[in-house]
Amino acid sequence: MKFGKLKEIEGVDFSLPPDHPATGTALESLPKRGVPAEVYLGGTGWSMKEWVGSVYPPKTPSRQYLRAYGQQFNTIELNTTHYRIPTAETVDRWLRETPEDFRFCPKVPQVMSHSRDLGLQSEAFPAFTRVIGRMGQRLGCCFIQLPPHFGTGKAPVLSSFLKAWPAELPLAVEFRHASWFSGEPKVAAELFEEMERLGKYTVLTDVAGRRDVLHMRLTGPVVLLRFVGNGLHPTDYERADAWVRRLSIWAEQGLREAYVFPHQPDNLKAPQMAAYLLEKLREAGLQRVRGPQLRSEQSQYRLFD
């Protein structure tokens, strides 16, 4: 992910901001289920030949990458849907090749998210929602990544999109334009409140060069976290620890599901960060989580025995 990336990160304040004042209210107003929060850990793609032998079993052929990925992770940030709406046959194959506890988080197609009306009048809107609906219970949460130029002046367009989106398909929104965080607070507040009423969620993006997008505003019991690391720099681990603490607090307040996607340069070291997060999440008591068991040079690959 290039958005917000920096070549040099010295001097960046990576500390997590405090929760938005409305986040606690949004969570604490939820009915208490008495069921622990579920955390889903995943990457941004499975077509990684570099993972063969460490993440995937040795000699895994490319046609089996998704099956191997599903054994190691329990979700995916499905970026392929951003560029092409999949066919029903493709979606059915994805479902067959992944376990029952696996959840897909498809990105809304670019032809919709980067159009003037967010695709409301296009054939892509019903085509995408219809085919993604085939996922049923295997659908985690769709998300729309608003383009950098989509500011608060276009709030009515987003409002119309949110109302038109099928209620049975979970949806989260990633904001990028600075006006959502500092430009027109009244407009942003009203939009977030509308998302809360409509049962739509937020994406939180933790990246070095755009600390403002880390708005910490939850609108319901689900959150998508895009954690953009810097090649397993020591600060990556410090940030991961801080996120585990925050997720634990939110879980106590009523968070139901968290989808956590650790990004690393070229996606190569994302499994290592996911494995670290898995360990820390379990230590924090968030037991309803599954993540990678990596093969080291000193140990045998046990997961696929």
ROLUM-693012 format. One record per atom (N, C-alpha, C): x, y, z. Coordinates in steps of 0.1 Angstrom, whole numbers, plus 5000, padded with zeros to 4 digits. Layout:
BEGIN
XYZ
...
***
This chain:
BEGIN
500849885000
500050005000
500950125000
500750214990
501550334989
501050454997
499750454999
499150565006
499750595020
500350715022
500850745035
502250685038
502850625028
504150565031
505250665031
506250645040
507350735040
508650655038
509650715032
510950655030
511750655044
511550765051
512150775064
511150795075
511250715085
510150725096
510750785109
511950825109
512550885121
511751015124
511351025137
510651135141
509151125140
508651015135
507251005134
506650965147
505651025152
504950995164
503950885161
504250755165
503450645162
502450615173
502450695183
501550665194
500050665190
499250585195
497850575191
497150695197
496250765189
495450875195
494450815205
493950895214
492850845222
491650825214
490750745219
489450715212
488750845209
488050855198
487150965196
486050955207
485551075211
484651075222
483350995220
482950975207
481750905204
481950755203
483250705203
483450565202
482950485214
483250535226
482850465238
481350455238
480650565234
479150565234
478650465225
479250455213
478750365202
478950225207
479950185214
480250055218
479350015231
479350115240
478650085253
477150075251
476650135240
475150135238
474749995232
475649915228
475349785222
474849685233
473849605229
473449495239
474649405242
474849365254
475949275258
475549135255
476449065247
476148925243
476748825252
477748865260
478448765268
479348675260
479648705247
480448625239
481748705236
482948645237
484148725235
484248775220
484948885219
485148935205
485948835197
485648835184
486448755175
487448845167
488648805166
489648875159
490048795147
490048855135
490448785123
491748855118
492748765115
494048815110
494248765096
494748855087
494948825074
495848915066
496148875054
497048955045
496149025034
496849065024
496249135013
496249055000
496648925001
496648844989
497348714992
497048614984
497548484986
498648434976
498748514965
499648464954
501048504956
501648454967
502948484971
503848364971
504648354959
505548234958
506648244968
506948364973
507948384983
507648324997
506348294999
505848235011
506048075011
506348025000
506447874999
507647835007
507447735017
508447685025
508547755039
507847865040
507847935054
506347955058
505548005049
504148025052
503347905047
503647875034
503047755028
503947635029
503447515028
504347395028
505247405017
506447345018
507447335007
506747274995
507147324983
506747274970
505247294967
504547384975
503147414972
503047474958
502247414949
502047474936
501047594937
501247684927
500447804928
498947784928
498447674922
497047644922
496447614936
497347584945
496947554959
497247664969
497647784964
498047894973
496847934982
495747944976
494547994984
494247894995
494247764991
493947665001
495047665013
496247685009
497347695019
497147825028
496747935021
496548055028
495448045038
494347975034
493247965043
493547875056
494547795055
494947715066
495747795076
496347905071
497247985079
496548115085
495648165077
494948295081
493448265081
492648355088
491248335087
490448445081
491148535074
490548645067
491448695056
490948775047
491848835037
491248975033
492149065031
491749195026
491749175010
490549155005
490349104991
490449224981
491749254978
491949364969
491649334954
491649214951
491349174937
489949224932
489049234941
487649284937
487749434935
488749504939
488849654936
489049674921
489649574914
489949594900
489049514891
488349414896
487549334887
486449264896
485249274891
484149204898
484249064895
484348974905
484448834903
483248774897
483348664890
482248584886
481648494897
480448454896
479848364906
480748234907
481248184896
482048064897
483348094905
483948204903
485148244910
484848244925
483748314929
483448324943
483148184949
482448104942
482147964947
483447884949
484447904940
485747834941
486447884954
486448024956
487048074968
486448014981
485147994981
484447944992
484847794994
484947714983
485347574984
486747554990
487647644987
489047624990
489447685003
488547745011
488847795024
487947735034
488447735047
487747665058
486447745062
485547685069
484347745073
484547865082
485647875089
485847985098
486548105091
486748095078
487448195070
486448305066
486848425067
485948535063
486648625052
485948665042
486448745031
486048895034
486948985031
486649125032
486949195019
485949195010
486149244996
486149394996
487049444988
487149594986
486149624974
485349734976
484449774966
485149814953
484649774942
485449804929
485749944927
486849974921
487350104918
486350184909
485750104900
484750164891
483650224898
483350184910
482350244919
482950354928
483950314936
484450404946
485150524941
485650524928
486250634922
485450704912
484150674911
483250744902
482550864910
481950944902
481351074908
480251044918
479450934915
478350904924
478450774931
479750724933
480050604939
479350484933
479150494920
478550384913
477050364915
476350454921
474950434924
474150414911
474450474900
473750464888
474350364878
475350294882
476050204873
475550064875
475849974864
475549834865
476449764875
477649824878
478549764887
477949744901
477149834906
476649834919
475849704922
474749674914
474049554916
474849434913
475749444903
476549324899
477449284910
478049384917
479049344927
478249294940
477249364944
476549324956
475949194955
475449164943
474749034940
475748924941
476948934935
477848824935
478548804949
478848914955
479448904969
478448854979
477148874976
476148814985
476148664985
476748604975
476948454975
477748404986
478548494992
479448445003
478648415016
477548475018
476648445029
477448465042
477448365051
478048375064
479648385063
480148355051
481648365049
482048505046
481148595044
481448735042
481748805055
483048855056
483348925068
482749065068
483449155060
482949295059
483549355046
482649395037
483149475026
483649605030
484549665022
484949805026
485149885013
484750015014
484950105003
486050205007
487050214998
488150305001
487850434993
487450535000
487150664993
488450724987
488450774975
489650834970
490150954977
491350994976
491951104984
491251244981
490551254970
489851384967
488451384972
487951274978
486551274983
486451334997
486151464997
486051535010
484651545015
484551625026
483251635032
482151705023
482651775013
481751845004
480851734996
481351614996
480651504989
479851414999
479651465011
478951385021
477551335016
476751425009
475451375005
475551254995
476651244987
476851134978
477051004986
477951024996
478250905005
476950865013
476250955017
474950925024
474050845016
473950885003
473050814994
473550674991
474850654990
475450524988
475250435000
475450485012
475250405024
473750355025
472850445022
471450405023
471050305012
471750305000
471450214990
472150074992
473150074999
473949955001
473049845008
472949725003
472149625010
472449605024
471449605033
471649595047
472249465051
472049355044
472549225048
474049205045
474649305038
476049295035
476849395044
477649345053
478349445062
479349525054
479449655058
480249755050
480949845059
482249875056
483049965063
483550075054
483850195059
484250305050
485650355055
486550365045
487850425047
487950565042
488150665051
488250805047
489650845045
489950925035
491350975033
491451125032
490451195028
490651335026
490651405040
491551505041
491851565054
490651635060
489651675051
488551745056
487651665066
487751535065
486951445074
487451445088
488751495089
489351495103
489551625109
489651735100
489951865105
489251975098
488651945087
488052055079
486652105083
485752015083
484352055087
483851955097
484151975110
483751875120
482251845121
481451945118
479951925119
479551825109
479951845096
479651755085
480051615088
481351605092
481851465095
481151405106
480851475117
480151415128
478751365124
478051445116
476751395111
476851275103
477851265094
478051145086
478351025094
479251035104
479550925113
478350885121
477550975125
476350945132
475350865124
475250905111
474350835102
474850695099
476150675098
476750545097
476350455109
476350515121
476050445133
474550395132
473650485127
472250455126
472050345116
472750345105
472650255094
473350125096
474150115107
474849995109
476049975100
476750085096
477950085088
479150115097
480250055093
481450065102
482550145096
483650155103
484750235099
486050155097
486850195088
488250145086
489150235093
490150185100
491150265106
492450225100
493150325094
494450295087
495550355095
496550275099
497650315107
498850315098
499250435093
500350445084
501150575087
502450565085
503450665090
503150805085
502850825072
502750955066
501451025067
500450955073
499051025074
498450985087
499051045098
498551005111
497151065114
496751165105
495351215107
494251115104
494551025095
493450935091
493150835102
493950825113
493750735124
492750805133
491550815129
490550895136
489950835148
490050705150
489650625162
488150645165
487350655154
485950665155
485250535151
484750465161
483950345158
482550375157
481850315148
480350345147
479550225150
480150115154
479449995157
480449885162
479949765163
480749655170
481749585161
482049645149
482949585139
483949695135
485249655134
486249755129
487149675120
487649745109
488649695100
489949785103
491049715106
492349785109
493349745098
493749845091
494849835081
496149885087
496949795092
498249825099
499349825089
499949935086
500949945076
502349955082
503049845082
504349845089
505449895080
506649885085
507849935078
508949835079
508649715074
509649615072
510149555085
509149545095
509449485108
510449575116
510449705114
511149805122
510749785136
511549815146
511149805160
509849875163
509649985157
508350055159
507149975155
507349885146
506149805142
505649725153
506649665161
506249585172
505649665184
506149785186
505649875196
504149915192
503949945180
502649985175
501649865176
502149745173
501349625174
500849605189
501849625198
501449605212
500349705216
500549825211
499549935215
498149895209
498149835197
496849795191
496249685199
497049595203
496449475211
495749535224
496449635230
495849695242
494549765239
494449835228
493249905224
492149805220
492449705213
491449605209
490949535221
491749515231
491249455243
490249545251
490549665251
489649765257
488349765250
488449775237
487149775229
486349645230
487049535232
486349415234
485549415247
486149465257
485449475270
484249575269
484349675260
483249765258
482149715249
482349605242
481349555233
481649525219
482949545215
483449515202
483149365199
482549335187
482149205183
483149135174
483649215164
484549165154
485649265150
486849215149
487949305144
488649225133
488849295122
489549235110
490849315109
491949245111
493249315113
494149265101
494649365093
495349335081
496749395082
497749325087
499149385087
499749395073
500049515069
500749535056
502249545059
503049495049
504449515050
504949545035
506149605033
506549625020
506549505011
505849515000
505749394990
505049274996
504449295008
503649185015
504549075020
505849085019
506748975022
506748935036
506749035045
506849005060
505549025067
504449035060
503149045067
502848925075
503248795071
502948685080
503748685093
504948745093
505648755106
504948845115
504448965110
503749055119
502448995124
501748915115
500548855119
500848755130
501848675129
502248575139
502548645152
503148765152
503448835164
502148885170
501248935162
499948985167
499148875173
499248755167
498448645172
498948605186
500248605188
500748575201
500348675212
500448805208
500048905218
498548915220
497748885210
496348885212
495948775222
496548665220
496148545229
496648575243
497848635244
498348675258
497348775265
496748855257
495848955262
494448905265
494248775262
492948715265
492048705254
492348755242
491548745230
491748615223
491148515228
491348375224
490748335211
489648405207
488948375195
489648435183
490748385180
491648435169
492448325164
492648325151
493548225144
494548295135
495748245135
496748315127
497848215123
498848265116
499848175110
500848115120
501147985117
502247915124
503347905113
504447975115
505447985105
506447875107
506947825095
508047725095
509347795097
510147755107
511547805108
512547705103
513747745102
514747655097
515047545107
514747565120
515047465130
513847375133
512647405128
511447325131
510847265118
510047165120
509347105109
507947185107
507447185096
506147245093
505047155097
504347185109
503447085115
502047105110
501647225106
500247255104
499647165093
500447125083
499847045072
500246905073
500746855085
501046715086
499746625085
***
